[in-house]
Amino acid sequence: MSLSRARATTALALLLLATTACTAADHESTHAPPVSRQAESLRLPLDAYASTVAETHVVEDAQDILIRRCMNDLDMEWKTLPPVDSQDTKPPNLRRYGVDESDTVRYGYHLHPDPPSMVRRNRAWDEREALPAEVQRAAYGPSGKGGCLKTAQRQLVGDTAPPDDHAFNQLTGTALENSRRAPEVRDTLRKWHTCMAKAGFDYPDPYAAAGDERWETTEPTPAERATARADVACQKSTKLVKVWAATETRIQHRLIRQNPGRLRKAKAHKERWLEAARRVLDREGRTHNQHHASDQ
């Protein structure tokens, strides 16, 4: 049985860096690499309607405490997930319009290796896949949605459905695609392409640069780093991120006006789960991750 993991996801993954190469998943860095001020501050209107990674962890942690109580009542042990350090969660729109400046010197287009606290949490999820069958059934039921998980969710929020990012994922993907085709963004992308060509690189846009199959290596190469540095320099000289973000912000506002019911419901569910989760953590004396938790 495959145990589900809550994840804060966005539809931009379909466009972004499914094409980029990755380092080994278990390769730890001492700290989460810093991101640029631009990436840290990039917020879009639809962000308010989806869970951040930090908010997802808050709900997971509270749910885990209640699962442990239920499992203990069944005379079974339950090891709760290790916490993720607040500084180890990434900004919600990192790499939305291309590689970030902070990536290029060391990693090129490769993804950063996970910091230790995230590695520990992911390993804990993996360990749950190997739990004895009777423990998995008690925790998750035959369907993966029952057992103590269902009991914990009922204790947490009654019949309120879990946070569902479907509306956000659909609309943010639409906004990204529509903004990409907007005249001002297309014009800026042409300027970016000209800038890259002058530096000796021929890519139509930052996604193509990031997705070059030559970067499908275990570690970033000097050529990859050089390309990424030129990419970021051209982003800066053309004000690509500023233009694109302004255009997408306008489009997202329009989509929000066109989909008030779906988004209002999604936000209400998210907020109810978060409030309930924070109450559980407060009663347990656990500090809940606030970094980025209120950013969206």
C-alpha positions in Angstrom: 0.0 0.0 0.0 1.3 3.4 -0.9 0.9 5.8 2.0 0.0 9.3 0.8 2.1 12.3 1.8 0.6 15.8 1.9 2.4 18.1 -0.4 2.0 21.8 -1.2 2.1 21.6 -5.0 1.4 23.9 -7.9 0.7 23.4 -11.6 3.8 25.3 -12.5 5.7 22.0 -11.9 4.3 20.9 -15.3 6.1 23.8 -16.9 9.1 24.3 -14.6 12.0 22.0 -13.8 10.4 18.8 -14.4 12.9 19.4 -17.1 15.8 20.2 -14.8 18.4 17.8 -13.6 18.5 16.9 -9.9 21.2 15.8 -7.5 20.9 12.7 -5.5 17.9 12.9 -3.1 19.9 11.8 -0.1 22.7 14.3 -0.6 22.4 16.7 2.4 23.7 20.2 2.6 24.5 21.7 6.0 21.9 24.5 5.6 19.2 25.4 3.2 20.9 27.5 0.5 19.8 31.1 0.6 17.6 32.4 -2.1 17.7 35.9 -3.7 15.7 38.7 -2.3 13.7 38.8 -5.5 12.7 35.1 -5.1 12.0 35.6 -1.4 9.6 38.5 -2.0 7.8 37.2 -5.1 4.2 36.8 -4.1 1.2 36.3 -6.4 -2.5 36.8 -5.7 -3.5 33.1 -5.9 -0.9 32.2 -3.3 -3.5 33.1 -0.6 -5.6 30.1 -1.7 -3.1 27.3 -1.4 -1.1 25.8 1.5 2.6 26.6 1.7 5.0 23.8 2.5 5.3 25.1 6.0 1.5 25.1 6.4 1.3 21.6 5.1 3.9 20.6 7.8 1.8 22.2 10.5 -1.2 20.1 9.5 0.8 16.9 9.1 2.4 17.4 12.6 -0.9 18.0 14.4 -2.5 15.0 12.6 0.5 12.9 13.5 0.0 13.7 17.2 -3.6 12.5 17.1 -2.6 9.4 15.1 -0.1 8.5 17.8 -2.7 8.8 20.5 -5.1 6.5 18.5 -2.3 4.0 17.8 -1.2 4.0 21.5 -4.8 3.2 22.4 -4.4 0.1 20.2 -1.2 -0.7 22.0 0.9 0.2 19.0 3.8 2.6 18.8 3.8 5.5 16.4 6.8 7.6 15.7 5.9 11.1 14.7 7.5 12.9 11.9 10.7 15.0 12.7 10.1 18.7 12.3 11.5 20.8 9.5 13.5 23.9 10.4 11.7 27.1 9.5 14.6 28.3 7.3 14.6 25.1 5.3 11.3 25.7 3.5 11.5 27.4 0.1 9.6 30.5 -1.1 6.3 29.5 -2.9 7.3 30.9 -6.3 11.0 30.0 -6.4 12.0 29.4 -10.1 8.6 30.2 -11.4 10.0 32.3 -14.2 13.4 30.6 -14.4 16.5 29.8 -12.4 17.2 32.0 -9.4 20.4 34.0 -9.0 21.4 32.1 -5.8 21.4 28.8 -7.7 23.8 29.6 -10.4 27.3 29.7 -8.8 27.3 26.3 -7.3 24.3 24.4 -8.7 23.6 25.8 -12.1 20.2 24.5 -13.1 20.4 21.5 -10.7 18.0 21.6 -7.8 19.5 22.3 -4.4 20.1 19.2 -2.3 17.6 19.0 0.5 18.8 20.4 3.9 19.1 18.0 6.8 15.8 18.6 8.4 13.9 18.0 5.2 16.0 14.9 4.5 15.1 13.5 7.9 11.4 14.1 7.3 11.5 12.5 3.9 13.3 9.5 5.3 10.7 9.2 8.0 8.0 9.1 5.3 9.9 6.4 3.5 10.2 4.3 6.8 6.5 4.3 7.0 6.3 2.5 3.7 8.2 -0.4 5.4 6.0 -0.6 8.5 4.4 -4.1 9.2 1.2 -4.6 7.4 -0.9 -4.7 10.6 0.6 -1.3 11.7 -0.2 0.2 8.3 -3.8 -1.1 8.5 -4.3 0.3 11.9 -2.8 3.7 10.9 -4.3 4.1 7.5 -7.0 1.4 7.0 -7.1 -0.8 3.9 -7.8 2.2 1.7 -5.0 4.4 3.0 -7.6 7.0 4.2 -9.1 5.1 7.1 -7.8 3.8 10.4 -6.3 6.2 12.9 -5.7 8.7 10.1 -9.5 9.1 9.7 -10.0 9.2 13.4 -7.4 11.9 13.7 -8.9 14.0 10.9 -12.4 13.7 12.5 -11.0 14.8 15.9 -9.2 17.7 14.2 -11.9 19.2 12.0 -15.0 17.0 12.1 -16.4 16.6 8.6 -14.5 19.4 7.0 -12.7 18.0 3.9 -8.9 18.2 3.8 -7.4 21.2 2.1 -7.7 20.7 -1.6 -5.4 22.7 -3.9 -7.1 21.6 -7.1 -8.7 25.0 -7.8 -5.4 26.7 -7.1 -3.3 24.3 -9.2 -5.6 24.7 -12.2 -5.8 28.4 -12.0 -2.2 29.1 -11.3 -1.2 26.9 -14.3 -3.7 28.8 -16.5 -2.3 32.1 -15.3 1.3 31.1 -16.0 0.5 30.0 -19.5 -1.6 33.0 -20.3 1.0 35.4 -18.9 3.7 33.7 -21.0 1.7 34.5 -24.1 1.0 38.1 -23.2 2.5 40.7 -25.6 4.7 42.4 -23.0 6.1 39.1 -21.7 6.7 37.8 -25.2 8.5 41.0 -26.0 10.7 40.7 -22.9 11.4 37.1 -23.7 12.7 38.1 -27.1 15.0 40.6 -25.4 16.2 37.9 -23.1 16.8 35.6 -26.1 18.8 38.4 -27.8 20.8 38.9 -24.7 21.6 35.2 -24.3 22.5 35.0 -28.0 25.1 37.8 -27.6 26.6 35.7 -24.7 26.8 32.7 -27.0 23.7 30.8 -25.9 20.7 30.0 -28.1 17.5 29.3 -26.1 14.0 30.7 -26.7 13.2 31.1 -23.0 14.5 30.3 -19.5 12.6 27.1 -19.4 14.4 25.8 -22.5 17.8 26.8 -20.9 16.9 25.0 -17.7 15.7 21.9 -19.6 18.7 21.4 -21.8 19.4 17.7 -21.8 23.1 18.4 -21.4 22.4 19.2 -17.8 21.1 15.7 -17.0 24.3 14.9 -15.1 24.9 13.9 -11.5 26.6 17.2 -10.7 26.4 20.6 -12.5 29.1 21.1 -15.1 31.1 24.3 -15.7 29.2 24.8 -19.0 25.9 24.5 -17.1 27.0 27.1 -14.5 28.2 29.5 -17.1 24.8 29.2 -19.0 22.9 29.7 -15.8 24.9 32.8 -14.9 24.3 34.3 -18.3 20.6 33.4 -17.9 20.3 35.3 -14.7 22.3 38.3 -16.0 19.9 38.5 -19.0 16.9 38.2 -16.7 18.2 41.2 -14.8 19.1 43.3 -17.8 15.6 42.8 -19.4 13.7 43.0 -16.1 12.1 39.7 -17.1 10.9 38.6 -13.6 9.5 42.1 -12.9 7.6 42.3 -16.2 6.3 38.7 -16.0 5.2 38.9 -12.4 3.3 42.1 -13.0 1.6 40.6 -16.0 0.7 37.4 -14.2 -0.5 39.3 -11.1 -3.0 41.1 -13.3 -4.2 37.8 -14.9 -4.5 36.1 -11.5 -6.6 39.0 -10.1 -9.0 38.4 -13.1 -9.1 34.7 -12.5 -9.9 35.3 -8.8 -12.8 37.5 -9.7 -14.1 34.9 -12.2 -13.9 32.0 -9.6 -14.9 33.4 -6.3 -16.9 30.4 -5.0 -14.3 27.8 -5.7 -11.5 29.8 -4.2 -13.4 31.0 -1.2 -14.3 27.4 -0.3 -10.6 26.3 -0.7 -9.4 29.1 1.5 -12.0 28.4 4.2 -11.0 24.8 4.3 -7.3 25.6 4.5 -7.8 28.1 7.3 -10.0 25.7 9.3 -7.5 22.9 9.1 -4.6 25.3 10.0 -6.4 26.8 13.0 -7.3 23.3 14.3 -3.8 22.0 13.8 -2.2 25.0 15.6 -4.5 24.4 18.6 -3.3 20.8 18.8 0.3 21.8 18.6 -0.2 24.5 21.2 -1.8 22.0 23.6 1.1 19.7 23.0 3.6 22.4 23.7 5.0 22.1 20.1 6.1 25.2 18.3 4.6 25.3 14.9 6.5 26.5 11.9 5.6 30.1 11.2 8.2 30.9 8.5 6.3 31.3 5.3 3.2 30.0 7.0 1.4 33.3 6.7 3.1 34.4 3.5 0.4 33.3 1.2 
